[in-house]
Amino acid sequence: MSALWAPIAGRRDEDGTTRRPLHAVAEPARRMARFPYLLVMIGIFGIGMAGLLMLNTTLQSQAFESRTLNRQATELAYAQADLENQLDALAAPQELARRASALGMRPNPFPAFLEVPSGKIVGKPIPVAGSEVPALIVITPAQLAAEQAAKRARAEAKAAARAAKRAAAAEAKRKAADRAVHQNKAHKKEANQTAGTTTKKGADRGGRP
């Protein structure tokens, strides 16, 4: 008899369970080397940091743009409020009256109305001179300044005309005086010449035999 035990197929343990037959185990997968693994991790970490930096930069630029747009919106809101105030001031009745007076329009106490679309005239249209209701005529400071400037210009023109007349009268008097002086000189010269001629004749007569 041999001393070696032959394998017994389907051997049962003491607890009555059957053991599975043995088989070859697959080789374990090779592990990645340490240096390439570090390179891969560094690459992944660098890509993640770059993406995070780009995201942060994009968020900051969008935040700056948002603040700029908010500031522009605030400025436009202020400008809109200012324009609305100006529009309200221009639409006020006193401003309309002032602008109408500046354009030369005057109130008419006898108005006539035109019905639309029939075209019928209600009332009798009467032309006005503009001085019927002086209390409703609004004179602006610019108009007052223009009227005062026109008055000063007329006064200066009158003063200049009077000064020119006085200067012309003085020049005429001076010329008349000069003519009178010249005439007096001429008369004196003629008188002297006549007296000299008479004296010479008398001397000639007295000296004759």
RODO-2510 file (C-alpha; in nm, 4 decimals, decimal comma):
residues 209
     n   res          X          Y          Z
     1     m     0,0000     0,0000     0,0000
     2     s     0,1121     0,3513    -0,0713
     3     a     0,1656     0,6008     0,1978
     4     l     0,0201     0,8888    -0,0163
     5     w    -0,3416     0,9859     0,0148
     6     a    -0,5336     0,9992    -0,3002
     7     p    -0,7607     1,3030    -0,3415
     8     i    -1,1125     1,2230    -0,2567
     9     a    -1,3673     1,4027    -0,4693
    10     g    -1,6563     1,5505    -0,2932
    11     r    -1,5114     1,5162     0,0536
    12     r    -1,7366     1,6291     0,3316
    13     d    -1,6332     1,8054     0,6441
    14     e    -1,7262     1,7028     0,9824
    15     d    -2,0261     1,9359     0,9789
    16     g    -2,1593     1,7644     0,6703
    17     t    -2,0854     2,0387     0,4089
    18     t    -1,9142     1,9576     0,0843
    19     r    -1,5989     2,1511    -0,0060
    20     r    -1,5628     2,3051    -0,3478
    21     p    -1,2701     2,1872    -0,5513
    22     l    -0,9623     2,4064    -0,5622
    23     h    -0,8867     2,6189    -0,8733
    24     a    -0,6177     2,8668    -0,9881
    25     v    -0,6397     3,2245    -0,8648
    26     a    -0,5938     3,5114    -1,1193
    27     e    -0,2887     3,7244    -1,0877
    28     p    -0,3433     4,0523    -0,8994
    29     a    -0,3620     4,3689    -1,1099
    30     r    -0,0441     4,5622    -1,1336
    31     r    -0,0309     4,8779    -0,9277
    32     m     0,0619     5,2085    -1,0911
    33     a     0,4107     5,3219    -1,0241
    34     r     0,4459     5,6009    -0,7693
    35     f     0,6006     5,8705    -0,9947
    36     p     0,3423     5,8547    -1,2774
    37     y     0,0705     5,8494    -1,0129
    38     l     0,2096     6,1703    -0,8628
    39     l     0,2247     6,3310    -1,2083
    40     v    -0,1374     6,2413    -1,2757
    41     m    -0,2490     6,3781    -0,9389
    42     i    -0,0491     6,6973    -0,9863
    43     g    -0,2072     6,7418    -1,3322
    44     i    -0,5580     6,6910    -1,1953
    45     f    -0,4889     6,9320    -0,9084
    46     g    -0,3467     7,1935    -1,1480
    47     i    -0,6454     7,1657    -1,3805
    48     g    -0,8787     7,2036    -1,0842
    49     m    -0,6922     7,5108    -0,9563
    50     a    -0,6914     7,6671    -1,3037
    51     g    -1,0658     7,6063    -1,3367
    52     l    -1,1268     7,7520    -0,9915
    53     l    -0,9154     8,0588    -1,0776
    54     m    -1,1036     8,1113    -1,4040
    55     l    -1,4347     8,0756    -1,2229
    56     n    -1,3272     8,3271    -0,9576
    57     t    -1,2075     8,5731    -1,2239
    58     t    -1,5330     8,5391    -1,4153
    59     l    -1,7368     8,5970    -1,0997
    60     q    -1,5322     8,9053    -1,0102
    61     s    -1,5704     9,0544    -1,3602
    62     q    -1,9431     8,9891    -1,3498
    63     a    -1,9608     9,1516    -1,0052
    64     f    -1,7768     9,4616    -1,1375
    65     e    -2,0092     9,4758    -1,4381
    66     s    -2,3106     9,4413    -1,2104
    67     r    -2,1914     9,7297    -0,9898
    68     t    -2,1261     9,9442    -1,2977
    69     l    -2,4715     9,8725    -1,4351
    70     n    -2,6293     9,9493    -1,0973
    71     r    -2,4457    10,2817    -1,0828
    72     q    -2,5565    10,3680    -1,4366
    73     a    -2,9135    10,2734    -1,3493
    74     t    -2,9005    10,5023    -1,0449
    75     e    -2,7612    10,7914    -1,2493
    76     l    -3,0267    10,7399    -1,5157
    77     a    -3,2960    10,7348    -1,2478
    78     y    -3,1694    11,0697    -1,1138
    79     a    -3,1567    11,2118    -1,4680
    80     q    -3,5109    11,0907    -1,5321
    81     a    -3,6335    11,2526    -1,2108
    82     d    -3,4605    11,5795    -1,3063
    83     l    -3,6158    11,5762    -1,6532
    84     e    -3,9579    11,5045    -1,5066
    85     n    -3,9191    11,8020    -1,2709
    86     q    -3,8182    12,0247    -1,5617
    87     l    -4,1150    11,9008    -1,7634
    88     d    -4,3510    11,9741    -1,4745
    89     a    -4,2025    12,3225    -1,4367
    90     l    -4,2414    12,3927    -1,8096
    91     a    -4,6004    12,2630    -1,8069
    92     a    -4,7026    12,4970    -1,5226
    93     p    -4,9654    12,7625    -1,6129
    94     q    -4,7413    13,0546    -1,5153
    95     e    -4,4620    12,9223    -1,7354
    96     l    -4,7010    12,8804    -2,0275
    97     a    -4,8233    13,2383    -1,9748
    98     r    -4,4657    13,3653    -1,9635
    99     r    -4,3673    13,1841    -2,2825
   100     a    -4,6840    13,3019    -2,4592
   101     s    -4,6094    13,6617    -2,3583
   102     a    -4,2507    13,6210    -2,4778
   103     l    -4,3802    13,5048    -2,8170
   104     g    -4,5971    13,8147    -2,8446
   105     m    -4,9290    13,6487    -2,7608
   106     r    -5,1770    13,8557    -2,5619
   107     p    -5,4928    13,7513    -2,3733
   108     n    -5,8231    13,8008    -2,5520
   109     p    -6,1190    13,8888    -2,3269
   110     f    -6,3591    13,8240    -2,6155
   111     p    -6,2763    13,4695    -2,7262
   112     a    -6,4521    13,2667    -2,9929
   113     f    -6,4585    12,8878    -3,0026
   114     l    -6,4385    12,6541    -3,2989
   115     e    -6,6391    12,3323    -3,2821
   116     v    -6,4706    12,0264    -3,4226
   117     p    -6,5480    11,8543    -3,6566
   118     s    -6,8471    12,0654    -3,7625
   119     g    -6,6342    12,3798    -3,7965
   120     k    -6,8999    12,6005    -3,6382
   121     i    -6,7757    12,9172    -3,4691
   122     v    -6,9325    12,9892    -3,1325
   123     g    -6,9058    13,3540    -3,0351
   124     k    -6,7968    13,6594    -3,2268
   125     p    -6,4225    13,6806    -3,2941
   126     i    -6,2991    14,0291    -3,2143
   127     p    -5,9392    14,1335    -3,2789
   128     v    -5,7570    14,2813    -2,9812
   129     a    -5,4706    14,5264    -2,9553
   130     g    -5,3063    14,3436    -2,6656
   131     s    -5,3606    14,6053    -2,3980
   132     e    -5,7127    14,5045    -2,2963
   133     v    -5,5988    14,2952    -1,9978
   134     p    -5,2571    14,4279    -1,8945
   135     a    -5,2642    14,2372    -1,5650
   136     l    -5,2366    13,9072    -1,7524
   137     i    -4,9350    14,0104    -1,9559
   138     v    -4,6214    13,8543    -1,8108
   139     i    -4,3023    14,0482    -1,8660
   140     t    -3,9915    13,8390    -1,8267
   141     p    -3,6626    13,9697    -1,6855
   142     a    -3,5081    13,9279    -2,0288
   143     q    -3,7772    14,1459    -2,1815
   144     l    -3,7284    14,4075    -1,9073
   145     a    -3,3530    14,4065    -1,9717
   146     a    -3,4149    14,4364    -2,3478
   147     e    -3,6549    14,7283    -2,2974
   148     q    -3,4093    14,9057    -2,0675
   149     a    -3,1281    14,8478    -2,3153
   150     a    -3,3468    14,9869    -2,5968
   151     k    -3,4305    15,2931    -2,3864
   152     r    -3,0630    15,3512    -2,3099
   153     a    -2,9779    15,3115    -2,6776
   154     r    -3,2469    15,5636    -2,7787
   155     a    -3,1269    15,8089    -2,5118
   156     e    -2,7664    15,7701    -2,6270
   157     a    -2,8716    15,8198    -2,9891
   158     k    -3,0616    16,1366    -2,8974
   159     a    -2,7658    16,2655    -2,6970
   160     a    -2,5316    16,1911    -2,9841
   161     a    -2,7646    16,3708    -3,2277
   162     r    -2,7816    16,6762    -3,0008
   163     a    -2,4049    16,6742    -2,9621
   164     a    -2,3643    16,6507    -3,3390
   165     k    -2,6040    16,9418    -3,3880
   166     r    -2,4159    17,1505    -3,1325
   167     a    -2,0859    17,0611    -3,2954
   168     a    -2,2242    17,1526    -3,6398
   169     a    -2,3592    17,4839    -3,5061
   170     a    -2,0248    17,5637    -3,3418
   171     e    -1,8405    17,4770    -3,6636
   172     a    -2,0773    17,6979    -3,8626
   173     k    -2,0217    17,9852    -3,6182
   174     r    -1,6457    17,9393    -3,6372
   175     k    -1,6539    17,9412    -4,0164
   176     a    -1,8753    18,2510    -4,0141
   177     a    -1,6333    18,4224    -3,7753
   178     d    -1,3395    18,3249    -3,9967
   179     r    -1,5178    18,4642    -4,3020
   180     a    -1,5960    18,7849    -4,1138
   181     v    -1,2297    18,8189    -4,0105
   182     h    -1,1150    18,7599    -4,3683
   183     q    -1,3682    19,0104    -4,4993
   184     n    -1,2545    19,2689    -4,2420
   185     k    -0,8946    19,2143    -4,3412
   186     a    -0,9866    19,2485    -4,7064
   187     h    -1,1795    19,5698    -4,6394
   188     k    -0,8927    19,7122    -4,4393
   189     k    -0,6472    19,6209    -4,7102
   190     e    -0,8645    19,7821    -4,9727
   191     a    -0,9079    20,0914    -4,7551
   192     n    -0,5336    20,1145    -4,7044
   193     q    -0,4710    20,0777    -5,0737
   194     t    -0,7306    20,3456    -5,1531
   195     a    -0,5821    20,5829    -4,8926
   196     g    -0,2321    20,5267    -5,0281
   197     t    -0,3428    20,5924    -5,3809
   198     t    -0,5191    20,9161    -5,2784
   199     t    -0,2136    21,0341    -5,0881
   200     k     0,0119    20,9621    -5,3813
   201     k    -0,2166    21,1525    -5,6179
   202     g    -0,2248    21,4505    -5,3827
   203     a     0,1534    21,4487    -5,3615
   204     d     0,1834    21,4311    -5,7340
   205     r    -0,0519    21,7258    -5,7739
   206     g     0,1309    21,9295    -5,5126
   207     g     0,4637    21,8732    -5,6797
   208     r     0,3577    21,9888    -6,0250
   209     p     0,4690    22,3445    -6,1461
***
